[in-house]
Amino acid sequence: MRRVVITGQGTINALGRNVADTLEAMREGRCAITDLEFQDVERLSIRIGAQIKDYEAEAWFNRQQISLYDRFTQFTLLAAREAIGQSGLSFSGDLAARAGVVLGTSGGGMNTLDENYRSVYEDGKNRVHPFVVPKLMNNAAASHVSMEWNLKGPSFTVATACASSNHAMGQAMLMIRSGMADVMITGGSEAMLCFGGIKAWEGLRVMSKDACRPFSANRNGMVQGEGAAVFVFEEYERARARGAEILAEVVGFAMTSDAADIVMPSKQGASRAISGAMQDARLNPEDICYINAHGTGTAANDKTECAAVADAFGHHADDLMISSTKSMHGHLIGGTGAVELLACIMALRDGVIAPTIGYEEPDPECALDVVPNVARSAKVDAVLSNAFAFGGLNAVLALRAA
Amino acid sequence: MSDSIKDRVIAIIAEQAVLEPGDVHPEQTLDDLGIDSLGVVESIFAIEEAFDVSVPFNANDPASGDFDISSVAAIIAAVEGLVADQRTACA
């Protein structure tokens, strides 16, 4: 069977403008959640988020590009530039035809939607910019990556709410494994921090007004973030032959559907995805040292996720570490699994386990080692990354050290 | 006026429960009426719209905040409190 390795990684998120800065922030347990700044924020009851502050699109893109790139596309392109740069790959001829891009996003061009709805509904304008549709469409980011780097193979966008990035990276891995492609650019992006984006979430009453405290007994909801992370997935023999630096191996993937409830998570569905990823990777539960949790900080997710881990791992659940980095970078919704994969790769490469910050009180329903507040050193050979979406769609990835 | 708040709250809850208002009684809980977590959030939204109030409710911890949803009677009392506060605030 063809093996799949990671030969490049890139990001921009509220913790850092690149991978090095992001990992440093995770090691130090820094919190990027602050007061939100955008038009009409005073009309919201939720006013915090992990927003990328002092970001100037003009510093990175020209006027014509900005007229076509929504914020989520800009984040994607910046992350992809770092990842592809690290991989050392350039795409032409046969390789271009055998390379594609699969990205996750939930809201796509949410800022573009919000700005143009405001323009026609609130300001009463009868004309919008001609590029509204190509700017807001969910596949805009994937398409611009394909154009920028000449990727001519299988390319599309996956939208499964909070599991979008994990589903996308799972597809990328399966395509290389099956022989459909040799290199895949994958990951995800989200830019939902605008009036309409937060207003919609407020309605569900699951957002915290003060902090994201995953697994802590006094947790009171999720906090949104924004940004992107992008990876270069490459067929192992090819990467080895060209002497590429291998960051980690993607060894397993599983996806399941709860088929139960549109918002409430299910222990069984999550547990089946976790076990499925280990089986796909031919790993035993005892091989897994660290799990990057979905860990949203809602009452329902965290207790269900801990029960699912206990179910899938049995007694080994007490020996492994599980942390939620959402406490630092917020919940990037469709981009979250991608940013969280950075923490998984850091665990495998650097032996540093990112903490769950904001942890204040033990919860008997979350009685696992959640690496509270302070990063930890540990030698780690295999890890999992969980993502469980609204709609009951679960996607879990398994990675091994290179 | 108090009766009318009671009737309007019961009508909102009855609609969520797909029952006639006459079949919703003050001592019942939302659970008794078959209203799930999404139904609770929708009921609160309907109450906010009907009475032009802001209901302090976080689905992560329904017991926190000052809005008691432990029974139909408790919800009616909580809404009466919010409406009274609103009048005071405007006076």
Boltz contact constraints between the chains, C-beta under 6 A:
constraints:
  - contact:
      token1: [A, 205]
      token2: [B, 41]
      max_distance: 6.0
  - contact:
      token1: [A, 205]
      token2: [B, 57]
      max_distance: 6.0
  - contact:
      token1: [A, 205]
      token2: [B, 58]
      max_distance: 6.0
  - contact:
      token1: [A, 205]
      token2: [B, 59]
      max_distance: 6.0
  - contact:
      token1: [A, 206]
      token2: [B, 59]
      max_distance: 6.0
  - contact:
      token1: [A, 220]
      token2: [B, 58]
      max_distance: 6.0
  - contact:
      token1: [A, 220]
      token2: [B, 60]
      max_distance: 6.0
  - contact:
      token1: [A, 220]
      token2: [B, 61]
      max_distance: 6.0
  - contact:
      token1: [A, 221]
      token2: [B, 60]
      max_distance: 6.0
  - contact:
      token1: [A, 298]
      token2: [B, 60]
      max_distance: 6.0
  - contact:
      token1: [A, 299]
      token2: [B, 60]
      max_distance: 6.0
